[in-house]
Amino acid sequence: MFDKKTTCMVVVGAQWGDEGKGKLVDVLAEQADFVVRYQGGANAGHTVVIGESQFILRQIPSGILHQKVTCIIGNGVVLEPENLFSELDQLGARGIDTTGRLFVSDRAHLVLPYHKLLDAASEKSQNLGTTGRGIGPAYEDKYGRRGIRVTDLRRVKCAPHLLTERITRANRLLEMMGSAERASLEAHIELLERLAPRLLPLAADTGLMVHRAIRDGRRVLLEGAQGALLDVDHGTYPYVTSSNTTSGGAAVGAGIGPTAINGVLGVVKAYTTRVGNGPLPTEAESPHGERLRELGGEFGSVTGRPRRCGWFDATVVRYAARVNGLTGLAVTKLDVLDTFAEIPVGVAYRLDDASCEEMPSEVDALGRVKPIYEVLRGWEKPTGTARRLTDLPSGARSYLDRLEALAGVPVRYVSVGTRRDQIIEV
Ligand code: GDP
């Protein structure tokens, strides 16, 4: 997808996350010089399979698996430093040298243990299905203007001053929420002092780095986490994540201007899944849902939670195309549908007996919609060895053509298996 005109590209999830962005970024990173994560935290889990090895990367962009790529964790991310270090150690143990190739924005906010305590306590009352990793409370602190940023570690001698009020506040909240847990000021001071020497050498003005890279004609990939329907503004609020997952968030979270971006690739599964609570209009009935889950290995890579599974929902993808300005689609996991004789596709909704072609803003309304299905014939042949569109069974090509027409965005990639080579560039 990179060419003379397309040098700065965003890869976003165009459903509810887990679309296989990790694999797409891994494939595209081969042509990239920089890969930038722009939002979210350690709640994302990109899974990349290389040979016999499986890498689950929660914070480090999956581009790190390519030796010539420089990776950046942008200002829009909330960073959990200990998790970052353990990811770095795991990569190191598997022979992947990250020296001088990973930078962290000094404007990124830190996720600290007290955020996790708050997350666990509020999940008990709100039941939004969060991963409990402190991401939401860290973003709340960011927007409440009481967050702690990577750059603050440069003044780590001031740690008690930085932390006292925040820990007191967190403990007051924990008490109010009926939690018996309390955050320890001493433990947090000790933590910041311990983190600083390892994190600060990675810290940089990464917006400036990305700006210069673009100016110098380098190829930059901006990697989103989660998906459009989990965007805090455009998703199925309140069952959303705490950041802007959509492509607008890429400019803000990477620290560049929106005019620098010239391509937006939306990753979609050939069907639909969602983790956690909230409406999922095309959720498949038993036994099809279970079958999709088993065949697609639809269990969360961070939490192991079974994902809810359903059919491709064109209303969702059309909406995602609009709010992201998608210029291309990557359809993943086509192979998961290989054995289905018939494949329903949700083409529109009915809401309270009226037709509904756009995504309702109210979650209750989305919970009430009834999908209108078009049932397409399956191909009932394996697709995993296809490397060109013409290698695919004609039923699979018709299926892709239909998805493309419904979404209104050209299909640029088709993924037919977990491995790096199992991809078709259209
Ligand atoms: P991400 O967060 O969007 O990167 O998605 P995840 O990594 O959580 O989920 C994608 C899962 O699907 C991973 O286990 C991938 O190895 C797997 N995957 C990606 N593309 C394909 C594909 O085309 N076919 C199959 N069967 N699995 C795939």
Boltz pocket constraint, residues with backbone or C-beta under 6 A from the ligand:
constraints:
  - pocket:
      binder: B
      contacts: [[A, 13], [A, 17], [A, 18], [A, 19], [A, 20], [A, 21], [A, 22], [A, 23], [A, 44], [A, 45], [A, 46], [A, 47], [A, 48], [A, 49], [A, 226], [A, 295], [A, 296], [A, 297], [A, 301], [A, 331], [A, 332], [A, 333], [A, 334], [A, 335], [A, 336], [A, 415], [A, 416], [A, 417], [A, 418], [A, 422]]
      max_distance: 6.0
